[in-house]
Amino acid sequence: MMLHKNIHRGCLFLVISIMLGGCYGYKEVSYFKPVPHENIRVEYTLRLLPEVVQIPLSETVELTLFIRDEPQHSRLLMHFYLPAGEMAQFESSNITVTPFGGGQIMVGTIETIEASYIAERQVRYLTTRDNLEGATYEYNKAFGRKGKVPRRFMTDVAFPIQLPDHFTLRMPTLKLSGKVIQMPEIEYQRQTGSAWQGRELM
């Protein structure tokens, strides 16, 4: 149960850091900056730092990654949305971190994937062995209009120690609706930058 709470808390941090802003000025912080290349996009959080990686998987699906740099260890937050008709499954639960210039390879493990079941008003906790089935939900918008939102999947992977200053990260291979997708290798470098500070969340 504690693992499930940690996943929810960590991924909520990711969503809020992207969607919400604050008004307390700037602060120098350490963060992991992904190096852009043709197979990924790097986006800014509302901390105004380039911290988010988006990996297009198909015309309708993309994977979003964010690494939190914490004093004792590091965490990888991941989420993606699957519309109705899409099915996904990871071929492994291992996320591999390889330091530049040598050093010990680290492996993080996807232990649980949280899936939102909006119609049933619940979340379900799955593993990489499970088939992740997409769904599309309708909701009411203003002026009687209808909106649609696909099912969200998210996870929070903890590494036992801080990640090195310069490394590459490899996500496990993903099978998406029968198509095998080899995830691109992502290079990260630790940086110091001026982060826009939001209100603390209780």
C-alpha positions as CSV (number, residue, x, y, z in Angstrom):
1,M,0.0,0.0,0.0
2,M,2.9,2.4,0.8
3,L,4.3,1.8,-2.7
4,H,1.0,2.7,-4.3
5,K,0.9,5.9,-2.3
6,N,4.4,6.8,-3.3
7,I,3.5,6.3,-7.0
8,H,0.5,8.5,-6.7
9,R,2.4,11.2,-4.8
10,G,5.4,11.2,-7.1
11,C,3.4,11.2,-10.3
12,L,1.1,13.9,-8.9
13,F,4.2,16.0,-8.4
14,L,5.0,15.6,-12.1
15,V,1.5,16.6,-13.2
16,I,1.4,19.6,-10.9
17,S,4.9,20.7,-11.8
18,I,3.9,20.9,-15.4
19,M,0.4,22.3,-15.0
20,L,0.6,24.7,-12.1
21,G,2.8,27.7,-11.4
22,G,3.6,29.7,-8.3
23,C,4.6,33.2,-7.5
24,Y,7.6,33.0,-5.1
25,G,10.4,34.0,-7.5
26,Y,13.5,32.0,-8.5
27,K,15.8,29.7,-6.6
28,E,19.0,27.9,-7.7
29,V,18.4,24.2,-7.9
30,S,20.1,21.0,-9.1
31,Y,18.3,19.1,-11.8
32,F,18.8,16.6,-14.6
33,K,18.8,18.1,-18.1
34,P,18.0,15.7,-20.9
35,V,19.9,16.2,-24.2
36,P,17.5,16.6,-27.1
37,H,17.8,14.4,-30.2
38,E,15.6,13.4,-33.1
39,N,13.7,10.7,-31.3
40,I,12.6,12.7,-28.3
41,R,11.3,16.1,-27.3
42,V,12.5,18.1,-24.3
43,E,9.9,20.3,-22.7
44,Y,10.0,22.9,-19.8
45,T,8.2,22.5,-16.6
46,L,6.6,25.6,-15.0
47,R,9.8,25.7,-12.9
48,L,11.1,27.0,-16.3
49,L,13.7,24.3,-16.5
50,P,14.1,21.8,-19.4
51,E,13.3,18.6,-17.4
52,V,10.6,16.7,-19.2
53,V,11.2,14.1,-21.9
54,Q,8.4,13.2,-24.4
55,I,8.9,10.1,-26.6
56,P,6.4,9.8,-29.4
57,L,5.3,6.2,-29.7
58,S,2.6,6.5,-32.3
59,E,0.3,9.1,-33.8
60,T,-1.9,9.0,-30.6
61,V,0.5,7.9,-27.8
62,E,3.6,9.4,-26.3
63,L,5.6,8.6,-23.1
64,T,6.5,11.4,-20.7
65,L,9.5,11.1,-18.3
66,F,10.8,13.3,-15.5
67,I,13.7,12.7,-13.1
68,R,13.5,14.2,-9.6
69,D,17.0,14.9,-8.2
70,E,16.7,14.3,-4.4
71,P,19.4,14.5,-1.7
72,Q,19.5,10.8,-0.9
73,H,18.3,9.2,-4.1
74,S,16.7,9.9,-7.5
75,R,13.2,9.1,-8.8
76,L,12.0,8.6,-12.3
77,L,8.3,9.6,-12.9
78,M,6.6,8.3,-16.0
79,H,3.1,8.6,-17.5
80,F,1.4,8.0,-20.8
81,Y,-2.2,7.9,-22.1
82,L,-3.8,5.0,-24.1
83,P,-7.0,5.7,-26.1
84,A,-9.6,3.0,-26.8
85,G,-8.3,0.4,-29.2
86,E,-4.7,0.6,-28.1
87,M,-2.9,-2.1,-26.0
88,A,0.6,-1.9,-24.5
89,Q,2.9,-4.2,-22.6
90,F,6.5,-3.7,-21.4
91,E,8.8,-6.6,-22.2
92,S,10.8,-6.0,-19.0
93,S,10.5,-4.1,-15.7
94,N,14.1,-2.8,-15.8
95,I,15.2,0.8,-16.4
96,T,19.0,0.9,-17.0
97,V,21.3,3.8,-16.1
98,T,24.8,3.8,-17.6
99,P,27.3,6.4,-16.2
100,F,29.5,8.2,-18.7
101,G,33.2,7.5,-18.4
102,G,32.6,4.2,-16.7
103,G,31.2,3.2,-13.3
104,Q,28.6,0.9,-12.0
105,I,25.4,0.4,-14.2
106,M,22.3,0.9,-12.1
107,V,18.9,-0.7,-12.7
108,G,15.6,0.7,-11.5
109,T,12.5,-1.5,-11.4
110,I,9.0,-0.7,-12.5
111,E,7.2,-2.5,-9.7
112,T,3.7,-1.1,-10.1
113,I,1.8,0.8,-12.9
114,E,-1.2,2.8,-11.8
115,A,-4.1,2.8,-14.3
116,S,-7.0,5.2,-14.1
117,Y,-10.5,3.7,-14.5
118,I,-12.6,6.9,-14.6
119,A,-16.0,5.3,-15.4
120,E,-15.5,2.9,-12.5
121,R,-14.2,5.7,-10.3
122,Q,-11.1,3.8,-9.3
123,V,-7.5,3.2,-10.0
124,R,-6.0,-0.3,-10.5
125,Y,-2.4,-1.3,-9.9
126,L,-0.8,-3.4,-12.6
127,T,2.7,-4.8,-13.4
128,T,4.8,-4.9,-16.6
129,R,3.5,-8.5,-17.0
130,D,-0.1,-7.2,-17.5
131,N,-1.6,-6.0,-20.8
132,L,-2.3,-2.3,-20.4
133,E,-5.6,-1.8,-22.2
134,G,-6.5,1.7,-23.5
135,A,-9.9,3.4,-23.1
136,T,-11.5,6.7,-24.0
137,Y,-13.9,8.5,-21.6
138,E,-16.3,11.2,-22.3
139,Y,-16.9,14.1,-20.0
140,N,-19.0,17.2,-19.9
141,K,-17.5,20.5,-20.9
142,A,-19.0,24.0,-20.7
143,F,-22.0,25.0,-22.8
144,G,-23.2,21.4,-23.1
145,R,-20.1,20.2,-25.1
146,K,-18.5,16.9,-24.7
147,G,-14.8,16.2,-24.2
148,K,-12.8,13.0,-24.4
149,V,-9.8,11.8,-22.4
150,P,-7.8,8.5,-22.8
151,R,-6.9,6.2,-19.9
152,R,-3.8,7.3,-18.0
153,F,-1.0,5.0,-16.8
154,M,1.8,6.2,-14.5
155,T,4.6,4.9,-12.3
156,D,7.3,6.1,-10.0
157,V,10.6,4.3,-10.0
158,A,13.1,4.9,-7.1
159,F,16.8,4.4,-7.6
160,P,18.5,3.5,-4.3
161,I,21.2,6.2,-4.6
162,Q,21.6,9.5,-6.4
163,L,22.1,9.2,-10.1
164,P,25.6,10.2,-11.5
165,D,26.1,13.7,-12.9
166,H,26.2,12.4,-16.5
167,F,24.5,9.2,-17.7
168,T,22.3,7.6,-20.3
169,L,19.0,6.0,-19.5
170,R,17.3,3.2,-21.3
171,M,13.6,2.3,-20.9
172,P,12.5,-1.2,-21.5
173,T,11.1,-2.3,-24.9
174,L,7.4,-1.7,-25.3
175,K,4.9,-3.6,-27.4
176,L,2.2,-1.2,-28.5
177,S,-0.8,-2.7,-30.3
178,G,1.4,-5.5,-31.7
179,K,4.3,-3.2,-32.8
180,V,7.6,-3.7,-30.9
181,I,9.1,-0.3,-30.0
182,Q,12.7,0.0,-29.0
183,M,13.0,3.0,-26.7
184,P,15.6,5.6,-27.6
185,E,18.6,6.0,-25.3
186,I,18.3,9.3,-23.4
187,E,21.4,11.3,-22.2
188,Y,21.1,13.3,-19.0
189,Q,23.5,15.8,-17.4
190,R,23.2,17.3,-14.0
191,Q,22.8,21.1,-14.2
192,T,22.2,24.0,-11.9
193,G,19.5,26.5,-12.9
194,S,17.2,29.2,-11.7
195,A,13.9,27.5,-11.0
196,W,10.6,29.3,-10.7
197,Q,9.2,28.5,-7.2
198,G,5.6,27.5,-6.8
199,R,3.5,27.4,-3.7
200,E,4.1,24.5,-1.4
201,L,1.4,21.8,-1.6
202,M,0.1,20.5,1.7
